[in-house]
Structures are given as structure tokens and as C-alpha cells.
Amino acid sequence: MGETLSPDWSGALARAQAHAPFLARALERQPLLAEWLAAGDAEAAFAFARAHGTHEDTATALRRERLALATVLAIGDLAGAFPLAQVVSALTGFADRALDRAIRTAITERTEEASAAGMIALALGKQGAGELNYSSDIDPILLYDPATLPRRAKDDPGEAANRYARRVVALLSENTPDGYVLRVDLRLRPASEVSPLAVSRGAALAHYQGAALAWERAAFIRARAAAGDIAAGEAFLEEIGPFVWRSHLDFGAIEEIRELTRRIRDSHDGPATPGPGFDVKRGRGGIREIEFFAQTHQLIHGGRDPSLRVRGTRAALDALARAERISPEDADTLGTGYDRLRAIEHRLQMVHDRQTHALPDGAALDNVARLDGLADGAALIAELTALTARTGSIYEQLIGVRAAPVTAVAQASDLATRLAELGFADPAALAKRIEGWSEGRFACLRTPQALRAFAALQPLLIAAMAASDDPMRAITRWESILERVPSAITLFQLLAAQPVLLDRLVATLTLAPVLSDELARRPELLDTLLDRDALDLPGETAAIMARMEAKAARRDYEALLDAIRVVTGEVRFALGVQLIEGLADPLAIARALSRLAEAALALAMQGAVREFESKHGRIPGGELLVLGLGRLGGGALTHASDLDIVYLFTGDFAARSDGERPLGATQYFNRLASRVSAALSVPTAQGALYEVDTRLRPQGNQGPLAVSCEAFAKYQREAAWTWEHMALARARVLAGSPAARAQLDAILAEVIRAPRDAASLRTAVVEMRERMAQHKQPGGALDAKLLRGGLVDCEFIVQFLQLRGLDANGAPLAHSQPAALDPDLSVAITALVEAGLLPPEIVPAHELMSRMLVAGRLLAPDGKEPPACGAQAMARACGMADYDALLHKFAKARQSVGGVWKAILGTDIVDVKQETTR
């Protein structure tokens, strides 16, 4: 650790008086302040500055406080007493106070009201980030709310707001004998070329939600409600949050930002390297490039990672490093460089209080260097040359430096040779096909920057595809992506820079047809592959519902249905990637898929009910319930699962609804149930959602879609088959009020716990399984569901024990082991083991085969053995070292289940050994 140096107040004063005419004059005009600074009494100096701000005249008070504060901060900065963060924070705090006082003064002068309600000042740029420099202008956006803005009765709200805006600019920017306060630039407001100085809140909202440009997204990363009606400003920023922080990677917008920064660098006509005329803000490796580096990464990742939504540049770099979006070394290099460049910027501006960023020449350059404490201008140039070389090279990795034009692919003959080496069939034809990608076929490959980026990716991509199970499928799906994305430079660079992402993409394109087809149809899902946070398991049902609601672009039924489909597709895709990559346990994925479906069902039902009630009203005392069965009832879906549901309703079936178009209760709830099914299954512009299967309702397809709870209970008591009661063992109420849920739960409990003759039940279960085995043949050697000794047999064993309802001592299971009646098979099996009704080895057997089912629906959807990479992915998902180990474990699991079946149901499962060794 180096020693902490004491502030050199006398040296700072001497350098200021010798090398900064503005500071010398300021000290001469404020002799008492000079005495406090010479004594090193910073607290007294700040108090002196604050006292100047108490003058009753706003213009005078702000100018005098600004001069005093600028003097204190400059001397303290030169003395080493105030770090950069303190200097820029104090300058920003003063700008906020000045802007707020100017707004209140403008309103008071016109209305005699002291309130700033309805007049909003959003700070952008360095003010928004809390990083104002020594002689900076401010870039606020002034908004107003016509409903709350103070004004004279005869004043139009828009005219009043713009009168206030003009007065604010005058109060802050006009030069008087006391100087100026702040230069105000209002050109960042929406559509500044045609809009007034102050824009209505509604017009601004419409602009940012529909017409804003990409650079405005970048600007709003640092936006902050700084003055006036702060609460209203914060509410506005929250409302446009989705515009700034998008949940998916907007490659086109990112490219616009990158291209903007390229144009800024290319259009800068100053020296490219430090020397006289070099601009420390706009030059290579300068302040602006470091800011854009941080902001571009924030735009890419901040939509999914809230920890990156910080305003300050140094804070953003640190947050990006903590989140492992950039290396700690780059963050340190850029952050340290940024602080030093900002300090040099301050020295340039202290000399004459001018907003300059360019190094002077000759004696003036030596003067700036000596103000900073360096020996001469040469020392300053040498330091800046090394610094900007480091920061500039990091920035160029982001944007891609301009170089001589290159082609995206090698010559066709060279490419064909390489394709042949990689094992592709007909390499000459394939080379010609690949060569065509860069010849204008795809919009995303029509710029020099895109071609250069793809040239770096292409050999890596082709090699990765060649190593996959289905290279040609990967190529075809990749072409579908290229066809649909408008811009892909960022995508190409990310894939080339991170081999793990490239491997993930190729795995997605080849291992799971469901995922590759969805990615080809919706290339925006690419950000799921690229964003680490997108591959976390989703939260609870309520959190997923909130995400769906937030996604809706409008507050209407169609927008809600679209949002449900978009989020469901995103989450299902992410869960699929997690599965094939082995990033999460298939059992956890199954539970997550169930939570996702429950969220979609709940929201779709809410929306359908609102729409239906708007026309038909409500049934007094009645409501629609949804009962989930099968894997949905058990809370463990796969990617191929239908939603097995039964609709029920409560209340008087003879009642009528109270709306404009009344309906009888039975017709009402049947039509409503049909609407809910349509909300879940009918494709919209965003695609399909789920297949809904309602055949498990009373009387199946011959019965009404929705029945009353009373009719349901009567049917189950008097007419239902044993298999229908077995199905109810996995039933769970998914939608309904607490009272209605309790009513239906009581009916289910009555059905499940009803006394049954064990022998008759055993015979019915065995016969039913034999009929199923005859009519539903296993798809292949990996069909963990239908193969004898598989999951269906597990489920039948559990349901037999649940319906028999007795523990090992003959006592009711509902009393001695209530968890044994849980619709979740995993919970029920564990409880039945604890009750002594099942052997412990059935638990790992059931878990293995459940994992195989979930993984197999993606990797081996037909139940047959997948190709080599798919087989390894299947083994990895199931926690096995390799595919042979998986097959061995699967055979043992089926044998275990076969033994349990024999012990409990008294019959042999036919050909278990033959089937597993065949």
C-alpha cells in the first residue's frame, strides 16, 4: 500500500494563480474564500459557497454560488483533497438544484405558486449519470403534465410550459456581470427539430413507445428525474423502462449504436493520436468511446440483468465486470483511463472556464500540463499516448476497426477442400451454397462490417456444424436464421469470441428438432443462447404471470394472448437449451414447465373471463374452475405435454347471467370454457401455445365441456370407471376462488378415499394395463413411459395403492400418510416408501425414468436411440457418465419396477428382460 498524501492546498493555489486565469480572477474576487482555501478548511469553503446561493434573486444567487463552488472544487481537485467522484457529484448536485430553482422561479413569476407540479426535468448525459464536468452544459428534457401544471386560468398548458422553459434557459444560460450558471441544451428532446422546448408527457410517451431511435435508448440509460416534479419524472421513466431495457437482444438497435460510434470516430477531424489538437473526449480511446463501450454492453445485457442498470460510467464498468460481461482487466483499464481523462478534461476547462476538450499547442499545452502538476506538455502527451492506446484497442474490439475490404468466405475451391476434410458430402455444391450467403442473398450480410464479422466466424461455425449429429440440418436452420434477422454483426462477433456459445447454438440446431424449428421461426430467441441469465430456471407462477403481463404491448385481450405466447415460447426454449446442455435437472425443468403452463392458463383465463363478462355479465354465486390432470395435475410437464384439463362450475345451474346478453348457467360456463380453451390453443400472430385435451371430463367427448361440481360428484360416485378414478389421483385444482377450490378438493378427496374391494381393484388395474400395452406400443428402446417396467407401470402401482387407501397396518392412508395421496407422483412415492408400501429402490428408478422422459421428448422424441451427440446429451441430462451407463441403469430400473408390480399386483410383466436386452 502506498502512502496517502496530504492535500497540497498552497501548491494548488499557486498553480491555479499561475496557470488558470479564470481561477486567478475567481480567487481575487472572493478573497475570504481564498483565505479558507489557503488554510485548507474545505468545510468552511463549501459553507461560503452555499451562503452565496441564499440571495433572494435567483439569477444572482445561482451565479454567485456557481462561481464559489467552481473555485472550491477546482482548488480542492488540484490539491488532491477531492477525488474525481466527489468533484463530479458536487457539480451535478449543484446543476440539479439550479435547474429545480429555475423551474420554480419561472412558475412563481407567472402564477405566484411555489409548486413545480407537472413540470418535469429529466437529466440526460453526464448530469443524468452524476458525472458533470467542470465546465459542462446540461442536456435536460423538459416535460409537462397538462392536468397538473400550475398556470394562469387563461394560459394554454402547452404555451405555459414553453414559457416556463424559455425562462429556465434564460435564468441559467444568460451571461450577466456575475457570469452564467449553466449552458442548457434542449436538443435531446423528442423530435427536437419540430417539437417545442417543453413536450407534453403524453406526446413524449408516444414517441418513446413507437418512434424513438436507437441512440435515444442509449441516452436513456443515464436518464434521471433531476428537478421539478421528481415523482412524476420517476413515474415517466418507469413507464418507458421497457423501451430502454428490452428483455431480448435487439441486434438491429445495437448495430445502430455501434455504427453511430463508428461514424463519430470517422467524422472526427482532429489528430488520431495525442498531440496538439487531440480531443480527449472525441478522440481515439477518449472519454466518449469509454462511455459508449459501457453503454453498448448495458444495452445488450441490461434488459435481463437489472444489476447493469446503473447510470455512471465507472459504476457501469464495475457492474459489467462483476456480472462477467467484460473482463476485470478491461474494466480496470477503461475505468482508470476514464478517471484520468476526466481529470485532464477538467484541467483544460479550468484555464478559461470554457467547454473545451482539445489539447492546445506550444506554451498553452505546457501551461495545462503544469496546472496538472506535470513537468511540461511532452509529459502530458506521453501519458495520454499510452493511455488512449490501451483504451482505444479495447473499444475497437467492440466496434471492429475499419480495415481493407475482405470477403466473407474463402474461394469456393478452398472452401470445398475444407468441407471435404470435415466429412461433408458433395463439398463442391455445399461450398457454392455457402458462398452464396455473402453475395446479397441475406440482408444481414450486405455490409462490409457484417462480411468481416462473418469471415471470422465462418470457419468456426462450419467446423462446429461438421462435428454435430446432423450437419446439413444445422446449415439449413442457420440459413433460416440469416434470412429472418435484419442485422447480425453482434451475433457473429459474440459467437466467434465465445466458443461455448457457438457450441450451444449448434447443439440447439441439431440435437432437438423442436428447438431448432422454433429458433428458425423466431430468431429473436437467439438471445436466450447468448444471455447467461436467460438460462436460469423461471420463478414461481406469480413471477411468470407478471413477466407475461409486462410483455403485453397494449392492455387488451389480443395483446395479452400474444404476450402469453411470446413469454411461454421464450421460457420453453430456454428450458430446452438448459436440458440439452445439462444445465439443469430434467425434474426441475419438468416442474418449471408446469409452472409456466399454470401461469399461461391463469392469465388466459383471466383475460377470457373479462372479455366474456363484458358481454354476458356474471352468474350470481357461480364461477368456472379448472381441474388439471395427468402430468399437469402432477406438476411435471415435458416439452411435448398436452394440457389435460376438466372444466367445472359452481352455483345454481338454473341461474342466468346479468349482462347485456344473458345466458343460462350451463350454456354460460360451457361457452366460457370454450373461450378459455381457445385462448390457450388457437394460434395468434405469435404462434400456437398448447394442445388442450378435455377428454377426461365426465362422459368424455360425448359430455358437455363444463359440468357443475354437483353433477361431477354424482358422476364420480355412480357412473365413473376405475380408470377415471385413477386419473383423479393426479388431479389438482388450478383455477378458482379459495372457497370453490375447497369445495372441489372435498369432492376429489371423497372419490379417492371411497372404500373399494382390493381384489376387484387389482383386477381392474391389471386388465387396464394389459389393454394399454396392446394398443399403445413403445416407440423404441428409450420409451421410458410405455415400455413395461416403465413410468406407466409405476403410475398404475401408485394409483392402485392410493385408491386402495390403506397403509401396511390397515389404517387409512389419508390419516397415517396423507402425502401418499399427493397428485405429484414423486411426493406420493416417497410417502408410500415411508409407509412401508413400496421398497426404497423404486424412488431412484422412478426418478431416472422421469428424467429420461423429460429429456427424451426433446432428444429422442420417437423413443428410439438418438445419434451419438444426442445419446451423450441424453446420458448427461440423466446424470450418467455415458449412454451405455444410461441403458444399463434403465434396465435395472425397469426390473425393479417389474418386481414391485409382481409383489403388489400379483402378475408378471411380460418380457421385461427380453425387451431390455433385445
N, C-alpha and C positions, 0 to 999 in steps of 0.2 A: 504494500500500500504506500503510495506517495504521500508526502505531507500536504495538508490543506493550507494553502497560502492565505495570509490575511489580506483583506481588501486594501488596495493601494489608492486611497482617496486623493492624496496630494498629487500622485503621478497622473491619475485620471484627469484631475483639474488642469494640470499643466499641459497634457496632451490636447485636451479639448480647447484650451485657450490658444494653443499654438497651431493647431491643425484643423479646427472646425469653427469657421467664422460664425455660423448660426449659434452654436453653443456659447461661444465667447460673448456674443451680444446678449444672449439669454441670461447668462450669469451676471453681466453688467447691469441688466435691467432689474435683476432680482438679487440685490446684494445680501439681504438677510438669508435667502436660500443658499447663496454661495457660502455663507458662514456655516450653516448647518452641514453642508456637504463637506467643507474643509475639515469640520470636526468629526466627520464620519457618522453623524447622527441621522440615519436613514429614517427612523420613525418620525422625528421632528420635520424632516424634509417632506415626507408624504403628508403629514398634517398640514404643512404650509400649502401644499398643492390643493388639498381638499378644501381648505379655507377659501381659496380663490373661487371655488365653484359655488359659493353661497351668495354671490352677488344677485340682487333681485332681477336684473336684466339678463335674460337667458343668453343672448348673443355674447355679451361681455363676460358673463360667468364662465361659459364653456371655453371661450378663447383663452382666458387667463389661466384656467385650470389646465387646459391642454398644454400651454407653454411651460407651466411649472412642472407638470408631470413628465413631459418630454425631457426636461432638463434633469430631473431627479433620476429617471430611468437611464438616460444616456450616461451620466457620470457614474451611476452605480454599476452599469454594464461595463464601462471601460475600467472601472476599479476592480472588477471581479467579484463584486459584492452580490450581484443579482444574476442568477443563471438565466439562460435564454427563456426557459419555460415561464419564469416569473415575469420577465420583461414583456413577452407577447401576451401573457394573461392579463397583465395590468393595462396594456394598451387596448386589448379587446374589451375589458371591463369598462374602461372609460368610453369607448365607442358605443357600447350598449347603453350606458347611462345618458350619453349625449343625444343619441337617437331618440331615446324614450322621452327625454325632457323636451326635445324639439317638437315631437308629436303632440305632447300635452300642451305645450305653449301654443302651437298652431291652432289646436281645438279651442283652447281657452280664449284666445284672442277673438275668435269668431263667435263663440257661444257662451262664454263665461262659465263653462263647465270644466271641471278639472279631470273628468274621466277620459280615458283613452279607449273605452269600449268600442269594439267594432273596427278599430284601426290597427292593422296587424303589420308588423315589420319582421320579415324573415331575413336573417343574416345568411349569406352565402359566402363562398370563398374563404379567405383567411379569417374574416370576422366570424363566420359560422363555425370554423374549426377552432376558434380561440387562439389564433396564431397571427394576429395583425402585426405588420412590421412597423418600423419606426416612422415612416412617412408614407403610409398606405392610404389608398382610398377605400371606401366601403361599397359593397355591391348588394344593397338590400332589395328585396321585393316587397312592395307596399300593396297590401290587400285591404279590402274593406267589406264589412257586412252591412248591407243597406238597412237591415232590420234594427241594428243596434247602434249604428254610428251617430254620435251627437252632431246635431246640425240645427240651423235655424229652420223654422217651420216652412219658409218659402224655398229653401235650398233643396235641389235635387240631390239625392245621395251621391251619385257619381260626380257631380260638379263640386259638392262639398269635399269629398275625399281628395279630388285632384287639387283643389285649392289648398288643402292641408299639405299635400305632397309638395307643391311648389314652395310653400312657406318653409317646410322642413329642409329642403335643399338650400334655400337662401340662408336660413339660420346657421347651417353647418358649413356651407362652402364659400360664402362671400368673404372677400378679403376686406378687413377694416383696419384701423390703426392698431388693433390688438391681434391682427393676423387672421387666420382661419381656424376652423375646428377640424373638419374632415372633408375631403373631397368625396362627393356622393355620385355613384354611377348606377343608374337605374335600368341599364340596358339588358340585364338578365331577366327582366320580367317576361311573362308570356307574350309572344308575338310582339316584341318591343317596337318593331318597325311600324306597326299600325295601332298599337294599344295606347291608352292614356297612361300617365305616370303611376296612377293607382288603379288596380284592377279589382273588379268585384270578386268576392270569394267564389261565387258560382261559376263565373267565367274562367277563373284560374283552374278550378277543379275539372271543368270540362276539357280544358286544354291539356292538362297533365294526364287525364284518363284516356284521351283519344288522339291528340295531335302533337304531343311533345316529341322532341328529337332526342337522340341517344345522348348528346352532350349534356342535355338537361338532367338526365338520370345521374350522370357523373357529378354534376354540380350539386344535386340534392343529397348526395352522400354527406355533405358537410352542412346542410341546411339546419337552421336552429331558429326557434322563435326567440327573438332578441329584445324586442321593445314593443311598446303599445299594449295591445290586448294579448298578453302572453298565453293565456289559457286557450283563446280562440286560435292562436297560431299553432300551438301544440296539437290541438284537435285537427287542424287542417293537415299538418304533417303526418299525423297518424292515418288520416283518411287516404292520403296519396302514397302511403307506405308501400302498397303492392306495386305501384309504378316504379319505385326505386329498387326495392328489394324483391326481385322476382324469384318464385320458387323453382323455376327451371332456368337453365343456362340459355340466354338469348344470344346465340352466336353472332347473329347479324348486328345486334347493338354493340357487342363487344368489339367487333371488327370496325364499326364506325368510330368508336373511341380510339382504337389503335390507329386507324387511318388519320383521324384528326391530329393525333400527336405526331404522326409522320409528317403531315403537311405543315404543322407548326415548325418542326425542325427544318424541313426542306425550305420553308419560306423565310426562315431567319437568315438575314443577310450579313450578320456580324461574323467575326472570326470564329472558326470552328474549334480553336484551342485557346486557352487563356493567354491574354496579352492585351494591349490597349484596345478598347472597344468591345472586349469579350463581355457578354451579358451573363451574369451569374444566375439569372432567373431563366432565361430562354435558351441559353447556350447548351451545348452537348454536356450531358451529365449534370445539368444545373438543377435549380430548385423545382422548376415545373416538371421536369422529367421524373424526378423522385416522387413528386405528388401524384403524377399520372400512373406511375408504376403501382403505388399503393392503391389508388382508386380503381384501377382496372382489375386487380386481384379481388378487391372488395366487391365489385360488380359481378365477377364470376362466381364467387363463393358465398357472398353475404346473404343471398336470398335463403340459403339453407342453414347458414351458421350465424346466428344472432351475435355471437361474440365478436364478429368482424364489423359490426355496425357502430364503429366509433368515428369521431369526426377529425381528430388531429392526425397529422401525417405520421409523426413519430409513434403515436399510440396505435395507428393502423399497422405500421410495420411490425411493431412488437406483437400485436394480436395475430397477424398473419404467421409470424414465426411460431407463436405458441400453438396455433392450430395446424402447424406443419404444412402450411400452404407455400411458404418460402423457407429457405434455409436460414438458420440463425446467423450464419456468416453474412449472407446478403442483407439481412435485416440490420445487422450491426454496421456494415459498411455504409449502407444507404442512410441509416439513422444518424450516425456520427457525421457523415458528409453533409447531411441536410442541416444539422445544427450549425456546423461551421459555415456553410454557405449563407445561412440566415444571419449569422453574426457579421460576416463580411458585407452582406446587403445592408445591414444597419449602419456599418461604418460609412459606406458610400452615401447614405441618406443623411447622416448626422452632419456632414460637412456644410451643406447649404439648405437642409430641410427640403430636399427635393425628392420626388419619387423617381429615382434612377436606379438602374441595376447594372450599368455598363462601367467597366473599368476605364478610368481616364488614362492619359498618357503623360510622359515626361515627369515634371515636378509634381503634378497633381496626383499621379499614381504613387510616387514616393510619399506624398502627404497622407494619402489614405492608409498606406501601409504603416506609417509611423503613428497615426492615430490609433491603429490597432495594436501597436506595440512591437511591430516588426522593424527590422533594420532599414529596409527600403522596398521599393516596388518589385525588384527582382526576387526578393524572398517571397513576396506575396504571389507572384506569378508561378514560382516553382512549386509552392504549396498547392495552389489551385490546379496546376497541370497534373500533379499526381492524384489529387482528389477526384477531379472530374473524369480522369481516365478510368478510375475504379467504378464510379457510379454510372458513367456512360456505358461501359461494357455490360453491366448488369441490365440496364434499361434496353440495350439493343437485343439482348436475348429474348425480351418480351415482344418487341415490335418487329424484329427481323430487320437487320440493316440492309440498305439498298446495295445491290451488287450487280455485276454484269448479268444480263438475262440468262436464264438457264431453262432447259426443257424439263418437263415434269417426269419424263421417263427416258430410259436409255434407248438406243437404237433398237428397232424391233428384233434384229438378228441377235444382238447381245442379250436382250430380254428373253428371247426364245431359248437361247442356250442355258440361261439361268433357270428358266421354268423346267426345262428338261432335267437339269441336275436335281431339281426339287421333286421330280417324280410326276409332274403334270402330264396328262395325256394330251396329245396334239398340241405341243407347246407353240408351234408357229401360229396356229389360229388363235390361241389364247393370248399370245403376245400382241397380235394385231388388235384384239378386243381391248386389251388393257391400254394400248397406245391410244385408242380412240377416246379414252376418258379425258385426256388433256387436249383434245382437238375441238373443243367447243360443244361437246355433247351435253355437258353438265354445267349449269350456271355457276356452281361453286368453284369451278376450275377454269375460269376465264380471265383471271387477273395474274399478272406476274408474281405478286406476293403469294397467291394461292398455289401456283405452279411450283414455286420454290419450296413452300412448306410441304407440299405433297411429294416432291422429289426426295426430301429427306425421309419421309415416312414409307414410301412405296416398297423399297427392298425389305424393310422390317415387316410390313404388312403381308406381303406375299409369302415370306418365309413362315410367318406365324400361321397363315391360312394353309400352307402346304403341310404343316405338322398336325393339322386338325383331322377329325374323323371324316369330314365332308368338305374338302376344299372348294369344289365347284358351287356348292350351296352357299358357302361363305362369300364367294365372289359375287354371286347373283344377289344376295341380300345386301352386300356392300354397295352394289350399283343402285339398288332401290333407295338406299340412304343418300347417296350422292345426288340422285335425281330430285329428292324432296327437300334438301337443305339449301337455303339460299346462299349461305356463306359458311365456310368450314375451316378457315385458316387456324383459328384457335383450336378446333378439334384436331387437325393434323398435327399441330405443334405439341399438344398435350399427349397425344398417342405416341409420337416419336420420342418425346422426352421421358415417358414413363412406361417401360415395357410391361409392367403389371397391368396397366390399363389396356394396352394392346391385347395382351393375353385374355383379359376379361371380355373384350369386345369379340374376339374370335370365338371364344367359348360360347358366348351368347348366340352368335350367328350359326353355330354348328351343333352344339350339344342338345339344345332344346328347341325343336321346331316351333312350339308355341311362342317362345320368347323372340326368336328370330323373325317370325312373321309379324309380331306386334311391333318390333323395332323398325322393320322395313316400312310398316304402315305409319308409325308415329316416331319419326327420328328425333323428336324433342326428348324422347326417353333416353337419349344418349347421355344426358347429364346425370342420370342415375348411375351409369357406369363410371362417370368421371368424378362424381362428388362422393367422397367417403361417407359423409353424414347421411346421404340418401340410402345407404345400405345398413342403417340401423333398423332394428325392429320397430314397427309403429307402436304408438302408445295405446292407452286404453280406448274403449269405444267412444267415449265422450270427446277425447282429443282428436280422433279421426273425424268425427262429425264436425267439430269446429274447423278443421282443415278444409273439409268439403264446403262448408258454408262460406268460408273466406275466399274460396276459389271462384264462387259464383260471380260472374261479371255484373249481373243485374239481380234485383230482388224479385224475380218472377219464377214461375214454376219451371219453364223450359230451361232457364239458366241454371236452376238448381239441379235438374236432371242431368244436364251437361256436366256440371261440376262434380256430381257424384261419379259419373263415368270417368272423368279425367283423373280424379284422385284415386279411384279404385284401380284404374289401369296403371297409374304410376306405382302404387303400393304393391300390386300383384307382380308387376315387372321386377321391382326391387327385391321382393321376396324370392322370386325365381332366380335372380342373379345370386343372391345370398346362398340359395340352395346348391346351385351348380358349382359355386366357388367354395363350398364348405365353410361359409362364414357364420352359419347359424344352424342349430339343431333342427332337423325337419319337424320334430314335435313342437318346437317353439314356432316354427313357420306355420304349421297347421293351426295352432291357436291364434296366431296373428291373422291368418286368412279368415278365420271365423269372426274375429272382432271386426275386421274390415267389412265382411258381409252384413254383420249386425248393424254397423254404422250406416251402411248404404240402405238397408231395409228401414231403419228408424227414420232417416231423413226423407227417403222416398215416400214413406207412409205419411209423415207429417205434411209434406207438400201435397200429396194426393188428397188427404183429408181436408186441407184448407181449400183446395180447388173445388172439391165436391160439395163442401158445406156452403160455399159461396152461391151455389145454385139451388141446392136441395135442403139446406139447413141441417139441423141435427135431430136425432131421435132422442127425446127426453129419457134420461136414465139408461141409455144404451150406448155401447161403443164396440168397435172392432178390435179383436185380439188376433195375434199371430202366434201360432204354435210351431216351433222348429223341431224337426225330427231328423233321424239319420245322423250324418256327420255334423250337420248344422246344430242339431239338438245337443250332440255330444261336444260341441265347441272345438272341433278339429277338422277343418276342411282341407282339401287338396286343390291344386290349380284346375282340376277337371271337375270339381264337385258341382252338382246342381244344388239348388236350394229346395229342400223338401219341407214344405210348409202346409199347415192347415189353418183355414180362416174360421173363426168363431165369433159370435157376438153375444152381448148381454142385453138385458132389458126385455120389455114386453114385445113379443113378435107381432102382436096385433096393432102396435102403435104406428103413427105416421110422423114423418119429419115435418119441421116447422118452417121450411124455406119457401122461396117463390114457386118452386116446382116440387111439391111434396110427394113423397114416396112411402109406401108401406115398409115396415121394418125389414122383412125378408128380402124384398126387392132392393131396398136401400143398401143393405150390407153386402148383398151379392154383387151389386154394381160397383160399390166402393172397393170390394175385394178384387174385382176385375181391374179396376184402376190401379190399385197397388201393384198387382202382378205386371201390368203393362209398364208402370214406372220402373220396375226392376228388370224387365226383359226386352222391351221394344227398343230397337236401335235408334239413336238420335244422331245428330251431326258428329258427335264424339264417339260413336260406335255402340256396340251392344254392352250389356252388363252381366246378367246371369240368366241361366235357364231356370225357370221356376217350375217345380214339379208338385202338383197338388193332388196326385192320385191316391195319397194315403188318407184322404178325408173319408168320412163315412160313406159307404156305397161307391167309393172310387169315382170314376168318370161319370157314372150314372147318377150320382147325387148332386145336390146344389153345391156351389163353390163355397158358400159360407152357411153354417148352421148355428142355431142357438146353442148356448152351453147346456141347456136342459136337454135338447134333442141329442147332443153329443153324448151326454152322460147316459141317457136312456139307450142309445145305440150300443155303447160300450158294454153296458150291463146285460143287454138282452140279445144282441144280434152279431156282435163282433166275433171274428175268428181269432184263434190263438195267435196267429201271426200278426194281427193288428194290435193285440196286447203287447206282443214282443216289441213291436215298433214303438209303442208308447213308453217302453222302458228307456228309450233315448229321447224322450220328448222334453222340451224346455220352452217356457213361455217367453217370447221375445219382445212382444209389444202389448201394451195395455196398462191401465192405471193400477196402482197397488191393490186396490180392492178387487178389481177384475182378475188380476193375476192370482190373488189368493183364492178366489172362487174356482178358477180353473185348476190351480195346483191341488186343491182339495179333491176335485173330480179325478185327476190323474192318480193321486195317492190312493183313492178308493179303488180304482181299477187295478192298479199294480198290486195292492195289498189284499185283494179279494182272495178268499180261501180257494184252493184248487187241489184236485186229486193229482198227486205227484206222478203216478204211473201213467195216467192219461196225458198229462202234460209232457212227460218224457217221450211217449209215443208220437205225439203231435210234432214235437221239435225234431225228432229224428226223421220222421217221414217228410217233413217240410225241407230239411237239409238235403235229403236224397233227391227230392224233386228238383230242387235248385241245381244240384250237381248235374242232373240230366239235361237241364235246359240252359244252364249258363256255364259253358265250358271255360276253363282258364285260357288266357291268351297266350301264355308261354311260361318258360321256366322261372320267370321273376314275378309272376302274378301272385303277389302276397295276399291278395284278397280272396280269390276264388279257388286256388289250389287247396286240396284237402290238407287239413292241419294248419290252414292259414287264418286270416282275420275273421272271415265269416264264421268259421268254426269256433273261434274264441268268443265272438259276439253271441252265438247261439248258446254256448255254455253259460256265459254270464247271464243272459236273459232267462234261461231256464232256472238258474238259482234265484234270480230276482223275483220271478213270478211264483216260484215255489214258496219263497218268502220265509224260510226257516233257517236258523243257524244250526250249528253242529249239535246243540243241546235241545233242538226242537222249539226254541223260543223265536218269536217273530223278529226277523231281521230289522224291521222298522224301529224296534226298540233297542235291540242289542248292538246293532251295527248299521245305523241309518245311512252312512256313506256308501254302503254296499248297493243302495238303490239309486245312486247318483247317475244321471244320464251320461256323464263323462266316463267312458269305459276304463280309462287309466285309473281314475279315482275308485271306481267300483271294484276293479280287480284287486287293487291294493287292499281295500277294505275286506273283500272276500278272503284274501290270504290271511289277514289278521284274524278273521272269524274262523279260520281253520277249514274253510270250504274249498279252497284252492291251494295247490302246492306253490311254494315261492318261485319255482323256476318258470312259472307262466308269466311272471312280471317282465323279465328281460326278453322272453320270447315275444310277447305282445309288443313291447317297445321296439324291438328290431323290425318286426314285420310292419309296424305302423310307420317307421322311418322309411322302409322300403316302398310302402305305398305312396307316401307323400313325394319322395324323390322320384319314384318310377313314373308318376304321372307326367313328369317333365322329361326324364332321361330315357325311359323305356315305356312309352305310353301304350304300346301293344302288349306289354308283359314279356316281350322277347329280349334276348340278350342284346345289349347295345354294342356298337363298335368299341374299339379299345379305349379311346379317351372317355367316352360316355360310361363305360364299365368302371373305369377308375374313379370317375366323378361319383358314380353311384356308391361305390365302396367307401369313398371319403365321406359322403353325406351320412352314411350309416355307421361311421366310426370304425370302419375296418381298414386294415393295412393294405389290402388289395382285393381284387374281385374274387379270387379263389377263396380267400378267407370269408368273404361275404356269403358265397354259396354254401360253404361248409357250415357256417353259423345258421344260415337259413334252414338247412336240412335238419340240424339239431333242434331248432325252434319248432319246426313242424312236427317232428317226432314227439317233442314234449307235449304239444297241444293234442296230438293223437292219443297219447297216453292218458291225458286228463279227460278227453272225450270218452274213452273206454271206461274209465273209472266212474264217471258221473252219469253218462247216458247209456252205458252198458253195451255199446256196439263198437265194432272195429271200423276205423276209417279206411276205406278200401285203397290199397295200392300206394300208401304213403311212401314206403321205401322204394318201390319201383319207380314212382313218379319222380322222386328226388334224385335218383341215380341214372335215370334214362338219358 
